[in-house]
Amino acid sequence: MRLGDTSRLADLPVWTRLARPNERLDLEELQHRASRALPDYRDQLDANPEAIDLPPERIEQGQVVVAESVEGVAGFAVIVIGPYEAELEGIFVEPGLWRRGVGSVLVEKAAHDARCAGLSLTVIAAPAAREFYEKRGFSVEGETETRFGPALRMSR
């Protein structure tokens, strides 16, 4: 999938592009909405409001990909390509667009970028997200601990 291609993975037309610096605060608000829509994390987010953060350098370095529809921004992902692996640091989709394929489009964009760099793609996923990632070709490589509790290290 080339940057800007319209995806047929989603049930609504969605394309990807790099985030723009002037979108950072709006993307953080989307991250907040998406994160708080999961009841398991509300208390932890209330106790750690600084966890909702999109560092400007991620956007400046071209590591933030936006999924956009005709209605506007549908979601975004942070994809960090390193020397030895590519990491999907996070996917955030507007809660009203969950289960419409937007997250899948973002995962496939991350996987494409990783393949182009000759790297595998890893993600640190909450146990509740395991099925989502397994359906998209990820396998559990191990477990780790995050500030929000246990998580799975997955790769594809």
Rosetta constraint file for C-alpha pairs under 8 A:
AtomPair CA 1 CA 5 HARMONIC 6.19 0.50
AtomPair CA 1 CA 7 HARMONIC 7.89 0.50
AtomPair CA 1 CA 108 HARMONIC 7.74 0.50
AtomPair CA 1 CA 109 HARMONIC 6.44 0.50
AtomPair CA 1 CA 112 HARMONIC 6.65 0.50
AtomPair CA 3 CA 15 HARMONIC 7.89 0.50
AtomPair CA 3 CA 16 HARMONIC 5.79 0.50
AtomPair CA 3 CA 17 HARMONIC 5.60 0.50
AtomPair CA 3 CA 18 HARMONIC 7.85 0.50
AtomPair CA 4 CA 15 HARMONIC 5.57 0.50
AtomPair CA 4 CA 16 HARMONIC 5.05 0.50
AtomPair CA 4 CA 17 HARMONIC 5.40 0.50
AtomPair CA 5 CA 15 HARMONIC 5.51 0.50
AtomPair CA 5 CA 16 HARMONIC 6.62 0.50
AtomPair CA 6 CA 13 HARMONIC 6.45 0.50
AtomPair CA 6 CA 14 HARMONIC 5.56 0.50
AtomPair CA 6 CA 15 HARMONIC 4.28 0.50
AtomPair CA 6 CA 16 HARMONIC 7.29 0.50
AtomPair CA 7 CA 13 HARMONIC 6.51 0.50
AtomPair CA 7 CA 14 HARMONIC 5.64 0.50
AtomPair CA 7 CA 15 HARMONIC 5.86 0.50
AtomPair CA 7 CA 105 HARMONIC 6.78 0.50
AtomPair CA 8 CA 13 HARMONIC 7.09 0.50
AtomPair CA 8 CA 14 HARMONIC 7.89 0.50
AtomPair CA 9 CA 101 HARMONIC 5.95 0.50
AtomPair CA 9 CA 102 HARMONIC 7.90 0.50
AtomPair CA 9 CA 104 HARMONIC 6.91 0.50
AtomPair CA 9 CA 105 HARMONIC 6.19 0.50
AtomPair CA 10 CA 14 HARMONIC 6.70 0.50
AtomPair CA 10 CA 100 HARMONIC 5.68 0.50
AtomPair CA 10 CA 101 HARMONIC 3.89 0.50
AtomPair CA 10 CA 102 HARMONIC 5.75 0.50
AtomPair CA 10 CA 104 HARMONIC 7.39 0.50
AtomPair CA 10 CA 105 HARMONIC 6.79 0.50
AtomPair CA 11 CA 100 HARMONIC 5.54 0.50
AtomPair CA 11 CA 101 HARMONIC 6.21 0.50
AtomPair CA 12 CA 69 HARMONIC 7.45 0.50
AtomPair CA 12 CA 100 HARMONIC 7.14 0.50
AtomPair CA 12 CA 101 HARMONIC 7.91 0.50
AtomPair CA 13 CA 69 HARMONIC 5.92 0.50
AtomPair CA 13 CA 70 HARMONIC 7.55 0.50
AtomPair CA 14 CA 67 HARMONIC 6.14 0.50
AtomPair CA 14 CA 68 HARMONIC 5.38 0.50
AtomPair CA 14 CA 69 HARMONIC 4.72 0.50
AtomPair CA 14 CA 70 HARMONIC 7.84 0.50
AtomPair CA 14 CA 102 HARMONIC 7.16 0.50
AtomPair CA 14 CA 105 HARMONIC 7.84 0.50
AtomPair CA 15 CA 67 HARMONIC 5.57 0.50
AtomPair CA 15 CA 68 HARMONIC 5.42 0.50
AtomPair CA 15 CA 69 HARMONIC 6.60 0.50
AtomPair CA 16 CA 65 HARMONIC 6.43 0.50
AtomPair CA 16 CA 66 HARMONIC 5.44 0.50
AtomPair CA 16 CA 67 HARMONIC 4.56 0.50
AtomPair CA 16 CA 68 HARMONIC 6.13 0.50
AtomPair CA 16 CA 106 HARMONIC 7.77 0.50
AtomPair CA 16 CA 109 HARMONIC 7.87 0.50
AtomPair CA 17 CA 65 HARMONIC 5.61 0.50
AtomPair CA 17 CA 66 HARMONIC 5.40 0.50
AtomPair CA 17 CA 67 HARMONIC 6.79 0.50
AtomPair CA 17 CA 68 HARMONIC 7.75 0.50
AtomPair CA 18 CA 59 HARMONIC 7.80 0.50
AtomPair CA 18 CA 62 HARMONIC 6.28 0.50
AtomPair CA 18 CA 63 HARMONIC 7.64 0.50
AtomPair CA 18 CA 64 HARMONIC 5.95 0.50
AtomPair CA 18 CA 65 HARMONIC 4.58 0.50
AtomPair CA 18 CA 66 HARMONIC 5.88 0.50
AtomPair CA 19 CA 23 HARMONIC 6.79 0.50
AtomPair CA 19 CA 24 HARMONIC 7.91 0.50
AtomPair CA 19 CA 59 HARMONIC 6.05 0.50
AtomPair CA 19 CA 62 HARMONIC 7.37 0.50
AtomPair CA 19 CA 64 HARMONIC 5.52 0.50
AtomPair CA 19 CA 65 HARMONIC 5.58 0.50
AtomPair CA 19 CA 66 HARMONIC 5.62 0.50
AtomPair CA 20 CA 24 HARMONIC 7.33 0.50
AtomPair CA 20 CA 59 HARMONIC 6.65 0.50
AtomPair CA 20 CA 60 HARMONIC 7.95 0.50
AtomPair CA 21 CA 56 HARMONIC 6.96 0.50
AtomPair CA 21 CA 59 HARMONIC 6.10 0.50
AtomPair CA 21 CA 60 HARMONIC 6.76 0.50
AtomPair CA 23 CA 27 HARMONIC 6.06 0.50
AtomPair CA 24 CA 28 HARMONIC 6.19 0.50
AtomPair CA 24 CA 54 HARMONIC 6.77 0.50
AtomPair CA 24 CA 56 HARMONIC 6.95 0.50
AtomPair CA 24 CA 59 HARMONIC 7.70 0.50
AtomPair CA 25 CA 29 HARMONIC 6.25 0.50
AtomPair CA 26 CA 30 HARMONIC 6.31 0.50
AtomPair CA 27 CA 31 HARMONIC 6.11 0.50
AtomPair CA 27 CA 54 HARMONIC 7.68 0.50
AtomPair CA 27 CA 76 HARMONIC 7.54 0.50
AtomPair CA 28 CA 32 HARMONIC 6.15 0.50
AtomPair CA 28 CA 52 HARMONIC 6.51 0.50
AtomPair CA 28 CA 53 HARMONIC 6.24 0.50
AtomPair CA 28 CA 54 HARMONIC 6.07 0.50
AtomPair CA 29 CA 33 HARMONIC 6.24 0.50
AtomPair CA 30 CA 34 HARMONIC 6.07 0.50
AtomPair CA 30 CA 75 HARMONIC 7.45 0.50
AtomPair CA 30 CA 92 HARMONIC 7.08 0.50
AtomPair CA 30 CA 93 HARMONIC 7.33 0.50
AtomPair CA 30 CA 94 HARMONIC 6.37 0.50
AtomPair CA 31 CA 35 HARMONIC 5.92 0.50
AtomPair CA 31 CA 52 HARMONIC 6.73 0.50
AtomPair CA 31 CA 92 HARMONIC 5.56 0.50
AtomPair CA 31 CA 93 HARMONIC 7.63 0.50
AtomPair CA 32 CA 36 HARMONIC 5.98 0.50
AtomPair CA 32 CA 52 HARMONIC 6.22 0.50
AtomPair CA 33 CA 37 HARMONIC 6.13 0.50
AtomPair CA 33 CA 94 HARMONIC 7.10 0.50
AtomPair CA 33 CA 95 HARMONIC 7.15 0.50
AtomPair CA 34 CA 38 HARMONIC 7.29 0.50
AtomPair CA 34 CA 92 HARMONIC 5.89 0.50
AtomPair CA 34 CA 93 HARMONIC 6.06 0.50
AtomPair CA 34 CA 94 HARMONIC 5.83 0.50
AtomPair CA 34 CA 95 HARMONIC 5.57 0.50
AtomPair CA 35 CA 41 HARMONIC 7.03 0.50
AtomPair CA 35 CA 42 HARMONIC 7.60 0.50
AtomPair CA 35 CA 92 HARMONIC 7.54 0.50
AtomPair CA 36 CA 41 HARMONIC 6.56 0.50
AtomPair CA 36 CA 42 HARMONIC 5.29 0.50
AtomPair CA 36 CA 45 HARMONIC 7.41 0.50
AtomPair CA 37 CA 42 HARMONIC 7.81 0.50
AtomPair CA 37 CA 95 HARMONIC 6.71 0.50
AtomPair CA 38 CA 42 HARMONIC 6.84 0.50
AtomPair CA 41 CA 45 HARMONIC 6.03 0.50
AtomPair CA 41 CA 148 HARMONIC 7.78 0.50
AtomPair CA 42 CA 46 HARMONIC 6.09 0.50
AtomPair CA 43 CA 47 HARMONIC 6.21 0.50
AtomPair CA 44 CA 48 HARMONIC 6.04 0.50
AtomPair CA 44 CA 148 HARMONIC 6.64 0.50
AtomPair CA 45 CA 49 HARMONIC 5.43 0.50
AtomPair CA 45 CA 51 HARMONIC 6.92 0.50
AtomPair CA 45 CA 52 HARMONIC 7.92 0.50
AtomPair CA 54 CA 58 HARMONIC 7.17 0.50
AtomPair CA 55 CA 59 HARMONIC 7.39 0.50
AtomPair CA 56 CA 60 HARMONIC 6.25 0.50
AtomPair CA 57 CA 61 HARMONIC 5.83 0.50
AtomPair CA 58 CA 62 HARMONIC 6.45 0.50
AtomPair CA 58 CA 63 HARMONIC 5.15 0.50
AtomPair CA 58 CA 64 HARMONIC 6.22 0.50
AtomPair CA 58 CA 78 HARMONIC 7.54 0.50
AtomPair CA 59 CA 63 HARMONIC 5.70 0.50
AtomPair CA 59 CA 64 HARMONIC 5.33 0.50
AtomPair CA 63 CA 78 HARMONIC 5.59 0.50
AtomPair CA 63 CA 79 HARMONIC 5.12 0.50
AtomPair CA 63 CA 80 HARMONIC 5.75 0.50
AtomPair CA 63 CA 81 HARMONIC 7.94 0.50
AtomPair CA 64 CA 76 HARMONIC 6.83 0.50
AtomPair CA 64 CA 77 HARMONIC 5.70 0.50
AtomPair CA 64 CA 78 HARMONIC 4.56 0.50
AtomPair CA 64 CA 79 HARMONIC 6.25 0.50
AtomPair CA 65 CA 76 HARMONIC 5.49 0.50
AtomPair CA 65 CA 77 HARMONIC 5.32 0.50
AtomPair CA 65 CA 78 HARMONIC 6.44 0.50
AtomPair CA 65 CA 79 HARMONIC 7.45 0.50
AtomPair CA 65 CA 106 HARMONIC 7.63 0.50
AtomPair CA 66 CA 73 HARMONIC 6.80 0.50
AtomPair CA 66 CA 74 HARMONIC 7.60 0.50
AtomPair CA 66 CA 75 HARMONIC 5.93 0.50
AtomPair CA 66 CA 76 HARMONIC 4.25 0.50
AtomPair CA 66 CA 77 HARMONIC 6.57 0.50
AtomPair CA 66 CA 106 HARMONIC 7.99 0.50
AtomPair CA 67 CA 73 HARMONIC 6.07 0.50
AtomPair CA 67 CA 74 HARMONIC 5.49 0.50
AtomPair CA 67 CA 75 HARMONIC 5.13 0.50
AtomPair CA 67 CA 76 HARMONIC 5.63 0.50
AtomPair CA 67 CA 102 HARMONIC 6.91 0.50
AtomPair CA 67 CA 105 HARMONIC 7.58 0.50
AtomPair CA 67 CA 106 HARMONIC 6.83 0.50
AtomPair CA 68 CA 72 HARMONIC 5.51 0.50
AtomPair CA 68 CA 73 HARMONIC 4.39 0.50
AtomPair CA 68 CA 74 HARMONIC 5.19 0.50
AtomPair CA 68 CA 75 HARMONIC 7.03 0.50
AtomPair CA 69 CA 73 HARMONIC 6.30 0.50
AtomPair CA 69 CA 74 HARMONIC 6.33 0.50
AtomPair CA 74 CA 93 HARMONIC 5.93 0.50
AtomPair CA 74 CA 94 HARMONIC 5.66 0.50
AtomPair CA 74 CA 97 HARMONIC 7.00 0.50
AtomPair CA 74 CA 102 HARMONIC 6.99 0.50
AtomPair CA 75 CA 91 HARMONIC 7.37 0.50
AtomPair CA 75 CA 92 HARMONIC 5.37 0.50
AtomPair CA 75 CA 93 HARMONIC 4.00 0.50
AtomPair CA 75 CA 94 HARMONIC 5.84 0.50
AtomPair CA 75 CA 102 HARMONIC 6.91 0.50
AtomPair CA 75 CA 103 HARMONIC 7.51 0.50
AtomPair CA 76 CA 91 HARMONIC 5.85 0.50
AtomPair CA 76 CA 92 HARMONIC 5.48 0.50
AtomPair CA 76 CA 93 HARMONIC 6.53 0.50
AtomPair CA 76 CA 106 HARMONIC 7.04 0.50
AtomPair CA 77 CA 88 HARMONIC 7.22 0.50
AtomPair CA 77 CA 89 HARMONIC 7.35 0.50
AtomPair CA 77 CA 90 HARMONIC 5.48 0.50
AtomPair CA 77 CA 91 HARMONIC 4.37 0.50
AtomPair CA 77 CA 92 HARMONIC 6.38 0.50
AtomPair CA 77 CA 106 HARMONIC 6.25 0.50
AtomPair CA 78 CA 88 HARMONIC 5.98 0.50
AtomPair CA 78 CA 89 HARMONIC 5.25 0.50
AtomPair CA 78 CA 90 HARMONIC 5.40 0.50
AtomPair CA 78 CA 91 HARMONIC 6.75 0.50
AtomPair CA 79 CA 86 HARMONIC 7.04 0.50
AtomPair CA 79 CA 87 HARMONIC 5.81 0.50
AtomPair CA 79 CA 88 HARMONIC 4.71 0.50
AtomPair CA 79 CA 89 HARMONIC 5.98 0.50
AtomPair CA 79 CA 90 HARMONIC 7.60 0.50
AtomPair CA 79 CA 110 HARMONIC 6.14 0.50
AtomPair CA 80 CA 86 HARMONIC 5.60 0.50
AtomPair CA 80 CA 87 HARMONIC 5.18 0.50
AtomPair CA 80 CA 88 HARMONIC 6.49 0.50
AtomPair CA 80 CA 89 HARMONIC 7.02 0.50
AtomPair CA 81 CA 85 HARMONIC 6.44 0.50
AtomPair CA 81 CA 86 HARMONIC 4.29 0.50
AtomPair CA 81 CA 87 HARMONIC 6.45 0.50
AtomPair CA 81 CA 113 HARMONIC 7.94 0.50
AtomPair CA 81 CA 114 HARMONIC 6.87 0.50
AtomPair CA 81 CA 117 HARMONIC 7.69 0.50
AtomPair CA 82 CA 86 HARMONIC 5.61 0.50
AtomPair CA 82 CA 87 HARMONIC 7.78 0.50
AtomPair CA 84 CA 119 HARMONIC 6.73 0.50
AtomPair CA 85 CA 114 HARMONIC 7.66 0.50
AtomPair CA 85 CA 119 HARMONIC 5.24 0.50
AtomPair CA 85 CA 120 HARMONIC 5.69 0.50
AtomPair CA 85 CA 121 HARMONIC 6.38 0.50
AtomPair CA 85 CA 122 HARMONIC 7.25 0.50
AtomPair CA 86 CA 114 HARMONIC 5.59 0.50
AtomPair CA 86 CA 119 HARMONIC 6.16 0.50
AtomPair CA 86 CA 120 HARMONIC 6.13 0.50
AtomPair CA 86 CA 121 HARMONIC 4.82 0.50
AtomPair CA 86 CA 122 HARMONIC 6.20 0.50
AtomPair CA 87 CA 121 HARMONIC 5.58 0.50
AtomPair CA 87 CA 122 HARMONIC 4.77 0.50
AtomPair CA 87 CA 123 HARMONIC 5.70 0.50
AtomPair CA 88 CA 107 HARMONIC 7.94 0.50
AtomPair CA 88 CA 110 HARMONIC 6.71 0.50
AtomPair CA 88 CA 121 HARMONIC 6.87 0.50
AtomPair CA 88 CA 122 HARMONIC 6.09 0.50
AtomPair CA 88 CA 123 HARMONIC 5.09 0.50
AtomPair CA 88 CA 124 HARMONIC 7.88 0.50
AtomPair CA 89 CA 123 HARMONIC 6.38 0.50
AtomPair CA 89 CA 124 HARMONIC 7.31 0.50
AtomPair CA 90 CA 123 HARMONIC 7.84 0.50
AtomPair CA 91 CA 103 HARMONIC 6.80 0.50
AtomPair CA 91 CA 106 HARMONIC 7.27 0.50
AtomPair CA 92 CA 103 HARMONIC 7.58 0.50
AtomPair CA 93 CA 97 HARMONIC 6.73 0.50
AtomPair CA 93 CA 98 HARMONIC 6.53 0.50
AtomPair CA 93 CA 102 HARMONIC 6.88 0.50
AtomPair CA 93 CA 103 HARMONIC 6.53 0.50
AtomPair CA 94 CA 98 HARMONIC 6.71 0.50
AtomPair CA 97 CA 102 HARMONIC 7.26 0.50
AtomPair CA 98 CA 102 HARMONIC 7.25 0.50
AtomPair CA 98 CA 103 HARMONIC 7.71 0.50
AtomPair CA 99 CA 103 HARMONIC 7.96 0.50
AtomPair CA 101 CA 105 HARMONIC 6.29 0.50
AtomPair CA 102 CA 106 HARMONIC 6.46 0.50
AtomPair CA 103 CA 107 HARMONIC 6.19 0.50
AtomPair CA 104 CA 108 HARMONIC 6.11 0.50
AtomPair CA 104 CA 136 HARMONIC 7.37 0.50
AtomPair CA 105 CA 109 HARMONIC 6.19 0.50
AtomPair CA 106 CA 110 HARMONIC 6.24 0.50
AtomPair CA 107 CA 111 HARMONIC 6.12 0.50
AtomPair CA 107 CA 136 HARMONIC 7.67 0.50
AtomPair CA 108 CA 112 HARMONIC 6.00 0.50
AtomPair CA 109 CA 113 HARMONIC 6.23 0.50
AtomPair CA 110 CA 114 HARMONIC 6.18 0.50
AtomPair CA 110 CA 121 HARMONIC 7.45 0.50
AtomPair CA 111 CA 115 HARMONIC 6.12 0.50
AtomPair CA 111 CA 120 HARMONIC 7.81 0.50
AtomPair CA 111 CA 121 HARMONIC 6.11 0.50
AtomPair CA 111 CA 156 HARMONIC 7.95 0.50
AtomPair CA 112 CA 116 HARMONIC 6.15 0.50
AtomPair CA 113 CA 117 HARMONIC 6.40 0.50
AtomPair CA 114 CA 118 HARMONIC 6.24 0.50
AtomPair CA 114 CA 119 HARMONIC 5.04 0.50
AtomPair CA 114 CA 120 HARMONIC 5.97 0.50
AtomPair CA 114 CA 121 HARMONIC 5.87 0.50
AtomPair CA 115 CA 119 HARMONIC 5.59 0.50
AtomPair CA 115 CA 120 HARMONIC 6.83 0.50
AtomPair CA 120 CA 155 HARMONIC 6.77 0.50
AtomPair CA 120 CA 156 HARMONIC 5.91 0.50
AtomPair CA 121 CA 155 HARMONIC 5.41 0.50
AtomPair CA 121 CA 156 HARMONIC 5.45 0.50
AtomPair CA 122 CA 153 HARMONIC 7.02 0.50
AtomPair CA 122 CA 154 HARMONIC 5.52 0.50
AtomPair CA 122 CA 155 HARMONIC 4.18 0.50
AtomPair CA 122 CA 156 HARMONIC 6.64 0.50
AtomPair CA 123 CA 152 HARMONIC 8.00 0.50
AtomPair CA 123 CA 153 HARMONIC 5.93 0.50
AtomPair CA 123 CA 154 HARMONIC 5.33 0.50
AtomPair CA 123 CA 155 HARMONIC 6.31 0.50
AtomPair CA 124 CA 144 HARMONIC 7.97 0.50
AtomPair CA 124 CA 151 HARMONIC 6.28 0.50
AtomPair CA 124 CA 152 HARMONIC 5.54 0.50
AtomPair CA 124 CA 153 HARMONIC 4.66 0.50
AtomPair CA 124 CA 154 HARMONIC 6.32 0.50
AtomPair CA 125 CA 129 HARMONIC 6.03 0.50
AtomPair CA 125 CA 130 HARMONIC 6.71 0.50
AtomPair CA 125 CA 151 HARMONIC 5.48 0.50
AtomPair CA 125 CA 152 HARMONIC 5.11 0.50
AtomPair CA 125 CA 153 HARMONIC 6.42 0.50
AtomPair CA 125 CA 154 HARMONIC 7.12 0.50
AtomPair CA 126 CA 130 HARMONIC 6.88 0.50
AtomPair CA 126 CA 150 HARMONIC 7.17 0.50
AtomPair CA 126 CA 151 HARMONIC 4.77 0.50
AtomPair CA 126 CA 152 HARMONIC 6.26 0.50
AtomPair CA 127 CA 150 HARMONIC 7.56 0.50
AtomPair CA 127 CA 151 HARMONIC 5.83 0.50
AtomPair CA 127 CA 152 HARMONIC 6.32 0.50
AtomPair CA 129 CA 133 HARMONIC 6.46 0.50
AtomPair CA 130 CA 134 HARMONIC 6.04 0.50
AtomPair CA 130 CA 152 HARMONIC 7.68 0.50
AtomPair CA 131 CA 135 HARMONIC 6.05 0.50
AtomPair CA 132 CA 136 HARMONIC 6.67 0.50
AtomPair CA 133 CA 137 HARMONIC 6.56 0.50
AtomPair CA 133 CA 138 HARMONIC 5.40 0.50
AtomPair CA 133 CA 139 HARMONIC 7.88 0.50
AtomPair CA 133 CA 154 HARMONIC 7.99 0.50
AtomPair CA 134 CA 138 HARMONIC 4.69 0.50
AtomPair CA 134 CA 139 HARMONIC 6.08 0.50
AtomPair CA 137 CA 156 HARMONIC 5.95 0.50
AtomPair CA 138 CA 154 HARMONIC 5.86 0.50
AtomPair CA 138 CA 155 HARMONIC 5.02 0.50
AtomPair CA 138 CA 156 HARMONIC 4.55 0.50
AtomPair CA 139 CA 154 HARMONIC 5.28 0.50
AtomPair CA 139 CA 155 HARMONIC 5.52 0.50
AtomPair CA 139 CA 156 HARMONIC 6.36 0.50
AtomPair CA 140 CA 152 HARMONIC 6.50 0.50
AtomPair CA 140 CA 153 HARMONIC 5.96 0.50
AtomPair CA 140 CA 154 HARMONIC 4.36 0.50
AtomPair CA 140 CA 155 HARMONIC 6.69 0.50
AtomPair CA 141 CA 152 HARMONIC 7.49 0.50
AtomPair CA 141 CA 153 HARMONIC 5.48 0.50
AtomPair CA 141 CA 154 HARMONIC 5.24 0.50
AtomPair CA 141 CA 155 HARMONIC 6.74 0.50
AtomPair CA 142 CA 152 HARMONIC 5.96 0.50
AtomPair CA 142 CA 153 HARMONIC 5.21 0.50
AtomPair CA 142 CA 154 HARMONIC 7.14 0.50
AtomPair CA 143 CA 150 HARMONIC 7.10 0.50
AtomPair CA 143 CA 151 HARMONIC 5.79 0.50
AtomPair CA 143 CA 152 HARMONIC 4.52 0.50
AtomPair CA 143 CA 153 HARMONIC 5.59 0.50
AtomPair CA 144 CA 150 HARMONIC 5.92 0.50
AtomPair CA 144 CA 151 HARMONIC 5.27 0.50
AtomPair CA 144 CA 152 HARMONIC 6.00 0.50
AtomPair CA 144 CA 153 HARMONIC 6.62 0.50
AtomPair CA 145 CA 149 HARMONIC 5.64 0.50
AtomPair CA 145 CA 150 HARMONIC 4.52 0.50
AtomPair CA 145 CA 151 HARMONIC 5.74 0.50
AtomPair CA 146 CA 150 HARMONIC 6.03 0.50
AtomPair CA 146 CA 151 HARMONIC 6.57 0.50
